[in-house]
Amino acid sequence: AALGIGLDVEEPIGNMIIDIGGGTTEIAVIALSGIVTDQSIRVAGDEFTNDIIDFMKRKHNLLIGERTAEQIKINVGSAISDLEDAPPKYAVNGRDLLTGIPKQVFTTHVEVAESLDKSITKIEEAVLKAWEDTPPELASDIYKTGIYLTGGGALLRGLARRISAKTKLAVHVAEDPLRAVVRGTG
């Protein structure tokens, strides 16, 4: 991911990369072509999708599938409730759990932010743990350069702002976060 976003990993400068993929979130501090510290947790895009499915059951008594939850995540997905350019309400079709009849409800980025809160908090805690394990010299570099966010989860509205507020560091979202790992591998 670091190579894919154009970081020079051979330099003796520390860089922190957070790669939020489908199944895991990888947090690494890289310097001199090696991983200095890393954290890996099983909270990522798939977990976000399940959080949305569970929330729709609890809040709206609506049974939805993974594909619908993924569309919710793409259209109104958010890590924070106070977005500057909030997306419009999104129509969700599913089966009413009480009657068994199909129905439609509208959801907003505020509801999605509420549903994803616990999972995002776990990612924030892992980032802070990786930060604690980072040597002071490299932490100084990261303080200047900030944190880089890649992977599909980086596309979640407001996530960079939320992590920045938690860590008090600048957080940069990669230009094409979905393909960063593939480009780096190439």
ChimeraX attribute file (.defattr): number of C-alpha atoms within 10 A of each C-alpha:
attribute: neighborCount
match mode: 1-to-1
recipient: residues
	/A:1	23
	/A:2	25
	/A:3	15
	/A:4	19
	/A:5	21
	/A:6	13
	/A:7	15
	/A:8	15
	/A:9	17
	/A:10	12
	/A:11	12
	/A:12	14
	/A:13	19
	/A:14	27
	/A:15	26
	/A:16	30
	/A:17	27
	/A:18	27
	/A:19	26
	/A:20	26
	/A:21	21
	/A:22	17
	/A:23	14
	/A:24	17
	/A:25	23
	/A:26	22
	/A:27	26
	/A:28	24
	/A:29	26
	/A:30	25
	/A:31	19
	/A:32	13
	/A:33	12
	/A:34	12
	/A:35	14
	/A:36	18
	/A:37	18
	/A:38	20
	/A:39	18
	/A:40	17
	/A:41	14
	/A:42	17
	/A:43	20
	/A:44	23
	/A:45	23
	/A:46	17
	/A:47	17
	/A:48	25
	/A:49	24
	/A:50	17
	/A:51	20
	/A:52	26
	/A:53	21
	/A:54	18
	/A:55	19
	/A:56	22
	/A:57	17
	/A:58	12
	/A:59	10
	/A:60	15
	/A:61	17
	/A:62	24
	/A:63	20
	/A:64	18
	/A:65	14
	/A:66	13
	/A:67	10
	/A:68	17
	/A:69	22
	/A:70	18
	/A:71	14
	/A:72	22
	/A:73	23
	/A:74	13
	/A:75	18
	/A:76	21
	/A:77	29
	/A:78	28
	/A:79	25
	/A:80	22
	/A:81	16
	/A:82	12
	/A:83	14
	/A:84	7
	/A:85	7
	/A:86	14
	/A:87	14
	/A:88	12
	/A:89	14
	/A:90	15
	/A:91	12
	/A:92	17
	/A:93	16
	/A:94	19
	/A:95	17
	/A:96	18
	/A:97	15
	/A:98	8
	/A:99	9
	/A:100	11
	/A:101	10
	/A:102	12
	/A:103	14
	/A:104	13
	/A:105	15
	/A:106	11
	/A:107	17
	/A:108	19
	/A:109	25
	/A:110	18
	/A:111	19
	/A:112	23
	/A:113	24
	/A:114	16
	/A:115	24
	/A:116	22
	/A:117	16
	/A:118	14
	/A:119	17
	/A:120	21
	/A:121	15
	/A:122	15
	/A:123	24
	/A:124	17
	/A:125	14
	/A:126	20
	/A:127	25
	/A:128	17
	/A:129	15
	/A:130	19
	/A:131	22
	/A:132	12
	/A:133	14
	/A:134	21
	/A:135	13
	/A:136	11
	/A:137	10
	/A:138	20
	/A:139	20
	/A:140	14
	/A:141	15
	/A:142	22
	/A:143	16
	/A:144	13
	/A:145	17
	/A:146	21
	/A:147	23
	/A:148	24
	/A:149	28
	/A:150	28
	/A:151	24
	/A:152	18
	/A:153	23
	/A:154	23
	/A:155	21
	/A:156	18
	/A:157	24
	/A:158	19
	/A:159	21
	/A:160	21
	/A:161	18
	/A:162	17
	/A:163	23
	/A:164	17
	/A:165	12
	/A:166	14
	/A:167	18
	/A:168	12
	/A:169	16
	/A:170	17
	/A:171	22
	/A:172	17
	/A:173	18
	/A:174	21
	/A:175	13
	/A:176	16
	/A:177	23
	/A:178	19
	/A:179	17
	/A:180	23
	/A:181	19
	/A:182	12
	/A:183	15
	/A:184	14
	/A:185	11
	/A:186	8
